[in-house]
Amino acid sequence: MYSYQAPADVLKDRIIIVTGAGDGIGREAAKTFAAHGATVVLMGRTTSKLEAVYDEIEQAGHPQPAIIPIHLEGATAHDYELIAEKLAEEFGHIDGILLNAAILGQRTPIAQYEVDTWNQVIQVNVNSHFMLVKALLPLLEKAKDASVVFTSSSVGRKGRAYWGAYAVSKFAIEGLMQVLADEYENISQVRFNSLNPGATRTQMRAYAYPGENPSVNPSPEQIMPAYLYLLGPDSRGVTGQAFDAQPPKAKA
Ligand SMILES: NC(=O)c1ccc[n+]([C@@H]2O[C@H](COP(=O)([O-])OP(=O)(O)OC[C@H]3O[C@@H](n4cnc5c(N)ncnc54)[C@H](OP(=O)(O)O)[C@@H]3O)[C@@H](O)[C@H]2O)c1
């Protein structure tokens, strides 16, 4: 899937939600999905960033996107129900969700980890996405084949010192994905998978590794083949799996 070559119109007529669509990988994914024919619903907390992505998509002549500003830390189950109602009115169904927004929290040992930061990271990275997916399940079930992609991390597959709540949140995301995939295995056409982007040149990466030369990592654009594969029809029937967007690094 690293070298998946997506047909130009692979996402034609699909309605795809991207959380954290204003920056980094989410921003690139939103633009890439639109360029491949999708109507993208841009969700994120900074409206000006979402508007900039909206403008880029519109100026490129791709399908007109929609914007839903939302602060995942404070949003309640009721907010997600209202969003689901709006989307039902507007589109009637949803073909895909890229659950991408996340925060890093502190890079400290658990012994020093602040409880408030822990709760904030779990709220943004896990609870918000649980509530969003729960509210949208009925709309996913209405699609002819729908794909939900949870964004993971290598520290969500093997715990690593000083990654605290972020690592635990990614383990939780993997668990939520597996539970949903199992629940839906025989009853519908909705698939659930996780995707670890791998080290990618974004603000989050720069914040986590301030001393690193950013150019050693691929840009978000370079990891898009895996995203297109998982959101598009070529991954139909693939569910409950943990994927990587980059090939394993050769060991020196
Ligand atoms: N970059 C990497 O090397 C790497 C590696 C492994 C996994 N990942 C995962 O890949 C995903 C994307 O990461 P990235 O590097 O693109 O990060 P990023 O550049 O920091 O972008 C994160 C996005 O999430 C949004 N967001 C954060 N908190 C939010 C909140 N409370 N409500 C709504 N939106 C919120 C941000 O909005 P604002 O722009 O408004 O702040 C931003 O658009 C994350 O799940 C991350 O854990 C990244």
The ligand as a MOL file (V3000), in Angstrom:
LIG
                    3D

  0  0  0     0  0            999 V3000
M  V30 BEGIN CTAB
M  V30 COUNTS 48 52 0 0 0
M  V30 BEGIN ATOM
M  V30 1 N 3.6520 13.6970 12.3420 0
M  V30 2 C 4.0920 12.5240 12.7700 0
M  V30 3 O 5.3090 12.2260 12.7030 0
M  V30 4 C 3.1230 11.5110 13.3230 0
M  V30 5 C 3.6270 10.2330 13.6640 0
M  V30 6 C 2.7370 9.2810 14.1680 0
M  V30 7 C 1.3980 9.6030 14.3130 0
M  V30 8 N 0.9250 10.8590 13.9820 0 CHG=1
M  V30 9 C -0.5060 11.1280 14.1250 0
M  V30 10 O -0.9880 11.6980 12.9230 0
M  V30 11 C -2.0820 12.5730 13.2040 0
M  V30 12 C -1.8150 13.9400 12.5870 0
M  V30 13 O -0.6300 14.4530 13.1770 0
M  V30 14 P 0.1290 15.7400 12.6020 0
M  V30 15 O 1.5550 15.4640 12.7310 0
M  V30 16 O -0.4490 16.1600 11.3150 0 CHG=-1
M  V30 17 O -0.2520 16.8020 13.7470 0
M  V30 18 P -0.4700 18.3970 13.6900 0
M  V30 19 O 0.3370 18.9740 12.5960 0
M  V30 20 O -0.2290 18.8520 15.0850 0
M  V30 21 O -2.0120 18.5460 13.3340 0
M  V30 22 C -2.9850 18.1000 14.2380 0
M  V30 23 C -4.3400 18.6130 13.8330 0
M  V30 24 O -5.2670 18.2560 14.8740 0
M  V30 25 C -5.9990 19.4150 15.2500 0
M  V30 26 N -6.4090 19.4010 16.6510 0
M  V30 27 C -5.6210 19.2880 17.7350 0
M  V30 28 N -6.3450 19.4090 18.8580 0
M  V30 29 C -7.6180 19.6180 18.4730 0
M  V30 30 C -8.8300 19.8570 19.1730 0
M  V30 31 N -8.8800 19.9290 20.5110 0
M  V30 32 N -9.9550 20.0430 18.4660 0
M  V30 33 C -9.9270 20.0070 17.1150 0
M  V30 34 N -8.8230 19.8000 16.3960 0
M  V30 35 C -7.6700 19.6120 17.0650 0
M  V30 36 C -5.0540 20.5630 14.9890 0
M  V30 37 O -5.7940 21.7470 14.8820 0
M  V30 38 P -5.0460 23.2000 14.8620 0
M  V30 39 O -4.3370 23.2530 13.5650 0
M  V30 40 O -6.1700 24.1340 14.9560 0
M  V30 41 O -4.1210 23.2100 16.0290 0
M  V30 42 C -4.3670 20.1300 13.7000 0
M  V30 43 O -5.1440 20.4870 12.5770 0
M  V30 44 C -2.2200 12.5880 14.7260 0
M  V30 45 O -3.2020 11.6520 15.1150 0
M  V30 46 C -0.8510 12.1230 15.2030 0
M  V30 47 O -0.9350 11.5250 16.4820 0
M  V30 48 C 1.7790 11.8080 13.4890 0
M  V30 END ATOM
M  V30 BEGIN BOND
M  V30 1 1 1 2
M  V30 2 2 2 3
M  V30 3 1 2 4
M  V30 4 1 4 5
M  V30 5 2 4 48
M  V30 6 2 5 6
M  V30 7 1 6 7
M  V30 8 2 7 8
M  V30 9 1 8 9
M  V30 10 1 8 48
M  V30 11 1 9 10
M  V30 12 1 9 46
M  V30 13 1 10 11
M  V30 14 1 11 12
M  V30 15 1 11 44
M  V30 16 1 12 13
M  V30 17 1 13 14
M  V30 18 2 14 15
M  V30 19 1 14 16
M  V30 20 1 14 17
M  V30 21 1 17 18
M  V30 22 2 18 19
M  V30 23 1 18 20
M  V30 24 1 18 21
M  V30 25 1 21 22
M  V30 26 1 22 23
M  V30 27 1 23 24
M  V30 28 1 23 42
M  V30 29 1 24 25
M  V30 30 1 25 26
M  V30 31 1 25 36
M  V30 32 1 26 27
M  V30 33 1 26 35
M  V30 34 2 27 28
M  V30 35 1 28 29
M  V30 36 1 29 30
M  V30 37 2 29 35
M  V30 38 1 30 31
M  V30 39 2 30 32
M  V30 40 1 32 33
M  V30 41 2 33 34
M  V30 42 1 34 35
M  V30 43 1 36 37
M  V30 44 1 36 42
M  V30 45 1 37 38
M  V30 46 2 38 39
M  V30 47 1 38 40
M  V30 48 1 38 41
M  V30 49 1 42 43
M  V30 50 1 44 45
M  V30 51 1 44 46
M  V30 52 1 46 47
M  V30 END BOND
M  V30 END CTAB
M  END
